[in-house]
């Protein structure tokens, strides 16, 4: 069952000219449980509707007292501009409970090498995870490749430097700037395939084929990183990625369902919060769209099949997923679906939503 929280803003910490971290108090008599790399979905009133936006936690449950999200301004974006310009300490924000599966398996007795490759605001969940690994796994090594526009836009620059001082050789950091000043003497250029390979070659202690990799940032950067890791013969199971794509920025895809199965309205059954709902899903309509049209408040956030906030399980019938990247092959084989990209293909579809 998805839980809604009302979190009071504790502090707003400026990171760069265009980004800030919002720290929250835990609710009275309750500690909000979350895992490193998960996200909060914020619900912001806009007219008679609520706009939902997901922001990764930059805090770590192992190193930080307060849970926190870090937001970078999106030009013309309602949510990011409102949160950065209008929200102040003491304000109450409605959120969904922490969600997401972009988190590591952790144990204090394991020893491993973990490589983080990110750009821009993609550093947010990576920062949460790397802090956690450094704290919980005293024998593990962390490598960070982080791309930014210029020195002024390196999010968490001082905090990363402080971690480097604290953990010494256990944390290796390489910043690469696409528009550096004349004073910059570090790496320059975007994190493309060639540049990533070059940087990794400069890390002789890194065992590239056995390390674990976490990628987050623009899709083109993550594609370039994947190409680099493929050249290094890194197994796919050692690579995790998180996309910040949202419904407002996603390009519509081609409907690939067969016409004879998708060109008619299907009546499906949804079990949610102990209630059974029967609802029609029109041709080329997703399960989530059909539910919201009937005022069934299913959980959701990105509406693009990436964030997993709308996770459910198909226990009967046949469905089609317009986007599969948000789920692993094992999860799909077990019947897990994301309602925002799911379309029924038969009349006997039954979906359970937790």
N, C-alpha and C positions, 0 to 999 in steps of 0.2 A: 504494500500500500504506500503510495507516495505521500510524503508528509510535507506540509507547508510550515515554514518558520517565519517569525517576525523578529528580525535581528536589528539591534540598535547599533548605530555607527559609533565606534569608540574613538577613532582617530583617522585622519586622512593625511597620508604621507606622500609628498611630491617626489616622484622618481626622476622624471625629465620634464621638459616644457610641455610635452603632450601626453604624459602618463602619470598615474598616481595609484597608490595602494590604499584601499579602504579596509581598515581593521574593524572587526565586529566584536562586541561583547557576546559571550555565550548567554543563552536565555537563563533566567533564574532557575536554580536547582537542576540545571541540565547542562551537559557538555555535548556539543554537536560533534558526533563521530564522523570522521572522514579519512580517506586514504590519500597519500601523496599523489598528486597528479589529477585528482578529481576536480569537478567544477561545481559552482553554484549557479542556478538559474534565477535571475532577478525578474520580478514581475512589476512593471512600472505602469501606472495609469496613464492612458492617452485617450482623452475624450471618454467615451462610454466603454472602451475596451482596455485590455491590459497587454502591453508589449512584453514579450519574454526574450531575454538575452542571457546567454551563458558566458560565464567568465571563470577561467581556471583559477584554482587556489594557488597563490604564491607562497602561502604559509605551509609549514610542515607540522603535523600533529606531534612530532618528536622533538622539535626545537622551538616552537613558538607557542606562547600562551594563548594568543588570540588567532582565530581563523581570519584569513585575509584574501582578498582578490585584488589583482592589479589590472587596471584598465588603460588602454591606449586610445586616444581620440581617433574616431573615424570621421573624416570630413562629411558633414551632412547627416551623420548618424544620430538619431534621436536619443538612443539609450546612452551611448558613451558621452555625448555632450551634456546630457542632463546629469549624469552621475559625476562628471568632472566639474561642472560649473555650478550645480545647484545643491547637491547633497552636502550636508555639514554634520559635524559630530552631534549626537543626540537624536538624529533622524532615525526613523524606523523604516526598514525596507522589507518587503515581503519576498521570500525566496522559497524555492523548493529545496528539499534536503539534498546534500551532496550526492552527486551521481558520477558515472563514467567508469570505464574500465581501463583507462590509460594509467595504470599504476604497477609498480614492480612487486614481485614476490620477495619478501624480506625475511632474513633470519640472521641473528647476531653471530652465528658460527659459520657463515658462508664467506668465501673469498672469491671475488670476481673482479673483472674490469668492465666498467660501464661507460659507454660513449654517448654524449648528448650532442646532437646537431640541431641548432635552431637559428632562427632569424627573427628580428623585430620582436613583436609581442609573443612570439612562439616560445620565448624564454620562460614565460610564466609557469606552466606546469613542470618544465624541466628544472627550474629553480627549486620548486617544492620537492621534487623527487631526489635531486642530487644532494640537497641538504639532509634529507632523510637517510640516504645510503651512507653518507659520510658519518653520520651520528650513530646509526644502528649497526653498521658493519665495519668494525674497526680495522679489518684487514683488506677491505675492498679499495680499489683505485677508481677514480673518476676523471674523465676527460671531457672537456667542454669546448666545442667549436661553435662560436656565436657570431653571426653576421648582423651588422647594424649599418645605418646610413653614415653617421659621423660620430665623433666623440660625445657630443651633447645628447645623442639619442641611444646611448648604451644603457638600457634598463638594468638596474641593480648593479651598476659598475662598482660603486664603493662596497656594496655588500659582497660581491664576488671577490673583490680584492681582499676583504677581511677574511673570507673563508680560505683564500689561498694562503694568507699569512698563518692562519690557525692550523690548517691541515698539511701545509708544506708539499712534499712530493706526492702525497696521496691525491692531490687535485692539480691537474694540468689544464690551463685555460689558454685558448687562442681566440683573440678577437680579430675579425676581419671587417674593414670598413669600405663601403662602396664609394663614399664621397669624403675621404679624409682631408684634414687640414694639412698644411705644409709641415707642421710640427709632428705629425703622427709618424712613428717609426715602426709600427707593427705591420701585420698582414693587411693587404688591400685587395679589393675586388669582392664580387658576390660569391657566395658559396655554391659554385657549380661543380660538376663532376671532377674536372681537372684540378680545381683548387682544393677540393676536399681531399683528393688523393695525395696532393702535394703536402698538405698540412699533416695528414696521417703518417706519411713517410718520415716526417720530422719528429715522430714520437717513437723512438726505438723500443721503449719498454712496453708498448702496446701490442698485444697479441691479437691481430685484427680478425682472425678467423674464429676465435672463441669468445671474443668480447660480446656483450649485449649492447644494443643500440636503441636509443629513443630519439625520434625525430619529431619536431614540431615547428611549424612556420608556414609560409606560403606554399601552395601546392607545387609550384615549379621548383622551389628549393628542395622539397622532399623528394620529388622525382629525380632531381640531379643526385641527391644523396643516395637514393636507391640504385642508380646506375653505378655510382662509385663502389658501393658495397657489393654489387653483383660482380664487378671486375675483380674484387678481392675474394670472391667465392664465399661470402658470408651467407650462411643458411638463413632462409626467410624466417624461420622460427625464432631467430635471435634479434629480429628487427621489429620494433613497435613504432607506430606513428599516430599523431593526433592532428586532426584538421580543424581549422577555425572557420570552415565554410558555414555560412548561414543562409537562410531562405532568401534573404534580400540580395545576396551576392551570387547565389547558385544559378547556373545557366540551365534552362529546362532541357531535359534529355529526351531522346526518342522513345516512344512507347514500343516495347518489344514483345508485349503479350500477344498471343494469337488472337486474331479478330473474332473467330467463332466462339472464343471463351470470354473475351473482354467486352463484347459489344452489347451486353445486356445487363440489366440491374440484378444484383445478387442480394438476397437477404442473408445476413450473417448473425451470429450470436456472440456477444461479448460478455464475459464475466469480469466485473470490476468492483472492488470494495464490497464484496458480498452481494451484489445485485446483478441480475441477469438482464441484459438488454438485447432486444432484437431490432435490427435496423437495416434499411436498404442501402446498398452502396451502388451508386450510379456508375455507368461506364466511364472509365478513365478517372474515377474519383478514388482517393485513398481511404483506408479505414479511418484514419484520424480525421480527415475532412468530413466524412459522413457522420462520425460521432459528434464532432463539434457543431455541425449543422443541426443536430438534434439536442443540443445543450447538454451533452454528456461530457463532463470536464475531465477527459483523459489527460494524463501527464504528457507534456511535450516541451520541447525547447527549440532546437534549430530548424525543424521541419525539413531537413535535408538528408536524413539518414546517417548522420555522423556522430551525434552526441550520445545516443542510446538512452536519452531520457524517456522515450516512449516504448521501451522494451516490453514485449509481450511474448506469448507462446501460442502457436497454432497447434491445437490438440486434435483438430479434425478438419478434413477438407484440403483443398489445394489453393495456395496463394502464390503471388508473384511479387518479388522485391524489385523495385525500380533501381535501387542502389544497394549494393551488398558490402561495401567496404567497412561499414560500421560494425559488422559482426564477423567473427571468425568462422571458418568452414565447420569446425566442430559445433559451434552454437547453431548454425543454420541446420546442420544435420539433426540436431536435437529439437528442431521446430521453433527455435526462437526467431522472432521477427521484430521489426520496427514499424509501428502502425503508420508513421508518417510517409512511408514509401511502400506500403503493402496494399495490394489489390487482390480481392477474392477472384478465384478462377472457377469455383464450383459453388453450388448452393448449400453445401453442408459444412461451411467453414465455422469453426468455433475457436474463439481466441480468448485466452486468459491474460489479463493485465494485472500485475501486482500493484 
